[in-house]
Amino acid sequence: MARRPEVYIVGVAQSDVGELWEESLRGLAARVLREARADAGGLKPQAIFVGNMLAAPASHQANLGALVAEYAGLAGEAEGMTAEAGEASGGAALHLAYNAIRSGMVDVAVVVGVEKVTDVVGSGVERVMALGLDSDYEMSEGLTPVAQAALLTQRYLHENQFPREALAGFPKIAHANAVENPHAMYRKAIHTDAYLRSGMVAAPLNLFDVAPAADGAAAVILARGEAIPKGLGHALVHLASTSLVTDRLAVHDREDPLFFTAAAVSIQQALLRAGLSMPMMDFFEYSDNTTLHAVLSLEAAGLAPRGQGWKLGTDGSLTIGGTLPVATMGGHKARGFPLGASGVYQAVEASLQLRQEAGGCQVSQPRAGIIQSLAGTASTAVTHVLRRVD
């Protein structure tokens, strides 16, 4: 049986994250694809995988594979398709591209994550974001992803009996890291008193507990070893493994609504396939869609016992200089949350860390890192393990 090829990230690119009123969905996607190709020495992809959540309802555009291929100058030269898995769409697109190369179907692929939230205004944003929940049993009852996370956070506080201000550590870490990220939406550190004074979005979650939905696009070029051009000028990043796991869509159908089962299984599978363990990871780009997501992701990863993940926000272990830095370039909270593109941003940021090109956000001498994208309340979890190649 022929050995499956290894997969490497050879080019990356990202746009700023924010309210990009002057840029179109197609323009953003095409631009980062071209920039990623330039970073990869001009390597031409044979396949394009687009991660997007809201283009159809928000931007009135489907068939993004053809659209992006055309505007990036690859019409008729690269096959294209869209991956949709809610907010984890970018991670799912990376999962598909990885498997396309591992299977031998293509030698080079590009993953583009793109989102234009500002194509919807006002309360319409919450409405389209709620499409990732169970339409019959959650969305129809008026639930949104943030409202659902707020209910679960209230339950988590009740069951574990700790002061709400202990949650301030998670957005504080994200905002402190985003200060040195030139692409971040919010580049200002916050203090506990600012957190406590912030207005409620959905009690007990306040403004700093909820990642701001935003526009943005990011791209990564993947290739098998034989296709990589010589003299790239930067270190290679080995995409060592991937795992996509789904849970019951409606939270009320789960055995334990305060444990992210899909996230836990996805991390376990990805680490097993990479032949590594969590203590070997030098950073963790988790999905801090809300503070609840951050806390329960840490517990799902086995970094804290159930009900005690909140303690990690205050002990210094998750900071850039800690034992396992998280949200190293601001995470969804401070970099901004471009929904279906966020998983590709994570891949770009992890690659820059491993290439030691993260500037003021740089983790000290990283060898391996793990990224995870979550959709909804962890109904879909996509995990990737990345390693530096010297």
N, C-alpha and C positions, 0 to 999 in steps of 0.2 A: 504494500500500500504506500503510495507516494506521501511524502511528508508535506503537511500543510505549510504554506509560506507564513513567515512572520510579518507583522504589520507595523509600519512606522509612520509617525507624524513628521512630515518633511517641510511643511509650510503652514503658516498661521497668519491670520489677519482679523482685525476687529474694528468696528466703528465706535464712536462715542455712544454712550447710552444716555437717553433723555427724551425730551420732547423735540423730535427732529422734524419740525413742521415743513421745512423746505425740501426734504428728501422723500422720494417715493419708495414703495416696497421694492420694486424691480431695480431701481437705481442703487439702493443700499446693498441688495443681494449681489448684483453684478460687480459692484465696486470691491467688496471684500473678497469675492472669488478671484478677481484679477490680481488683487494684492497678495493673496495667499499663493497664487501661482508664481508670482515674482519672487516671493520668499522661498519657494521650492525650486528655484532655478529654472522657471519657465515650464515645469512639468505639466503636460496636458492630461487632464483626467478623461477616462473612458466612461465614467458614470458620475452623475450628480445626485446627491441625496439632500433634499431640502427639509429642514425641520421647521415647522410652523404650526401654530395653533389657531390663529384667528383670521387668516387672510380671506377665507370665504365669507364669513358673516361681517367682518369689520371692513375689509378693503374691497369686497365684492370681486375677489379674484381667486380662482382655483387653478389647477393645472400648472403649479409653480415650477415643476421640473422643466417643462417646455419654455416657460417664460424666462427663467433664470438662464437656461442654456442659450437662448437667443440673445439676450442682452449682455451676456458675458462673451459673446463671439464664438460660441460652441454649438450653434444650431446644426444638426445633422452630423456632429462629430462626437457627441457624448449623449448617452441615454440619460433621462432625468425623471425623477419621481419625488413625491412629497411623502414624508413620514408624519403622521399625526398621532400623538399620544398625550394630548393635553399639554400641560406645562413641561412635560418630559419629552416633547417632540424632538428637540435637538439631540438629546441623549439617545433617543430611539433611532434617529437618522445616523448617528455615529455607530450604533450597534449594527445597523444594516450594512453600512459601508465596510465595517470591519469584516463582517461575515462574507460579503461579496469578494473581498480580496482573499480571505482564508480559503474560500471554496475554489479559488482559481478562475472564477468567471471574469475578473478584471485585474489588471496590474496596478492601476492608479485610480483613485476615486476622490471626489471632493465632497465634504459635508458643509452645507451652508445653513446657518440658522438665521432666520429673519422674522421680525415682527414690527408692525406699525400700529401700535395701540392708539395713537392720535388720529387714526382714521375714524375712530368712534369718539364722540364727545359726551360729557355729562354722565348720567346714570347708565347710559348704554354700555359703558365699559364693564360695570359689574354684571350686567345681564349676559354679555357674551362670555365673560370669564366663567360664569356659572355653568356654561355648557359642558364643562368637564365633570360635573357632578351627575348623579342619577336623576334624569329628567323627570321620571314619574314620581319618585319618592322623596327627592330633596329639592331640586330646582323648583318644582311645582308648588312647594310649600314656602317658597320665598327664601330658601337658603342660598347663600353665596359661599365661596371658599373661605373668605375671611370670617363670616358669621359662624360657619361650622367650626373653624379653628378656635374661635372665641369660646364657643360652648365647651369644647374639649379642654381648653386651657382652664376654664372655670372648674371643670371636673378634676383636672390634674392638681390644681391648687387645693381643692377640697380634700382629695385623697391623701396628699402628701404634706399638707400643713406647713407651708413655709411662706415667708413674706413675699408679696408680689414684687417688691423692689429688687429681689435677688435676680429677677429676669433681666434687669438692666444690663448685665454684663455682656449679653449676646449682641445687642445692637451697638454697644460701646466698642466691642472688638471689631465689628464690621466697619464702623465709621472711622475708627483709628487707622485701619488698614487701607481704607479708600483714599486717605489724604494724599498718598503718593501714587495713586493710579490716575494717569492723565485722562483715561476714558470714562471714569466713574461719574455718576450723576450727582452724588453728594460727597464732596471732598472736604468735609469738616468734621473734626472729632466732636463727640458729645460727652457730657458729664451726667452723673446720676441725677442731679437736681433737674436738669433739662428733661431727662427721661420722665421723671415723676410729674413734672408740670405739663407734659405733653397731653393734648386732647385725646379722648377716647375715639377709636374708630368703631370698635365693637367690644364693649367691656368683657373681659379685663384687658384686651389688646389695645394699646394706644398707637399713636402715629409712628413711633419708632419700632413697634413690634411687627409692623406689616411692611413687606417689601413693596416698593412703588412700581406699579406696572409702567413700562416704558418702551420706547422704540429702540431698535438696534439691530445690527447684523454682525455675524462672525463666521469665519470659515477656517477649515483645516483640510490640508491635502494629505491623504493617506497613500502609501505605496508599499509594495513588497520590495524586499531588499535589492533584487536584481534590477529594478526599475529606477532606483534612486540615482540621480546624477552626481558626479564627483564634484568636489569643491564647493559644497553648499555654503560654507562659511559659518555654520552654526552646528551645535550638537544635534544628533538624532534623538528622537524620543520613541521608545518602543511602546506601542499600545499592546500591553501584554495580555489583556483579557477583557471580556465584556459579559454582562449578565442582565437580562431583562426579565423581571418578575411582576406579575399582577396579583392583586388582592381583590376581594369583593368590592364593587364600586360603591355601594351604599354603606356608610359607616355603621348603620344600625344592624347590618347583617354580619358584622364581624364578631368573633369570639371576644376580643378585647379591643375596644376602640382606642385605648391609650397605649397600644403597642403597634409599631409599624412593621408588621410581619413581612410584607413584600420587600421593604428596605433591608431588613435583617437577612433574609434569604438571598437577596441579590448580592449583598456584600460578601456573604459566606461563599457563594458560588464564584464570584469574580476573584476573590483571593485564592480559593482552591485551584482554579484554572490557571492562575498566574504562578502558583507554587510559592506564594508569599503569605504573610500573616499581618494582622493589623499593627502589631508593635514594630513592623518593618517599614511602615508608612511614615514619611516625613511631613506630610500635610494631608488635610482632608477638606476638599471643596464640597461641603454639604449643601443641601437645598434649604436655605433659610427663607422660604416663602413667608413664614411667620416665625415668631420666636418659638411657638409650639413645635413647628417642624424642626427647628434647630435642636431643641432639647430631645425630642423623641428620636431624631436621627442618631444622636450620640448614644442613646440607649440601645437602639437597633444595632449599632455597630459594636456593641459590647464594651463600650468605653466607660459605661457607668451602669450600676444596677438599675432595674426598673424603678422609677419614682425618684431617682437621685441624679438624673442628668442635669438638673438645674444648678447643682453645686459646681459644675465645671465652668460656669460662666464667671465665677469669682475667684478661682484659685490660681489663675495665671497660666494654666496648662495649654489654653487654646490661643494664646497670643502669638505673634510672629516669633518671639523668642522662647515660646513654651515648648513642651514635649510633643505636642501635635497641633500645629497652627491650623486654624480653620478660616474660611472666607478670606484668604490671604490678600486679595485685591479688592475687598469690600463686600464680596458675596452679593446675594440678591438684594439685601437690605440697603447697602450704600452704593454699590456699583450701579444698582438699578436692576429691575426684573423684566427683561424682554421676553417673558413667557416662553413660547416655543423655541426661542433662540438661546435661552439661558444655558442649556446643556452644552452648546458649542462654545459659548463664552468660557465655561468651566474648562473645556478641553484646551482652549487657547491659553488661558491663564496657567493651567497646570504645565503646559508645554513650556511657557516662558519661565516658570519656576525651575523646571528641570534643565533648561538651556542656560540657566542663571542669567536671564535677561529681564528679570522682573523689577529692576531698578530699586526704588525705595521700599518696595513690597517684598523684596527677596528674602526667602527662607534660607538659612545657612546650610550650604552644601547638601541640597536634597538629592537623594538617589531614587526615590520612588514616591508616588503619591496616588491618592484615590479620589475619584470624583463620583458624585451621585446626583441624578436628577429625579425629582419626585413630581408626579402629577396629582392634582387635587389633594386629598388627605392621604397621600401615599397609596393610592389605588394602583398606580404604576410606579415602579422603581427601576431605574437603569443605572448600573454601576460599571465604571471602567477603572482599570489599574494601569498606571503608566510608569515607565522606568527610563532613566537616563542611559544613553549609550555613549561611551567614551570612544 
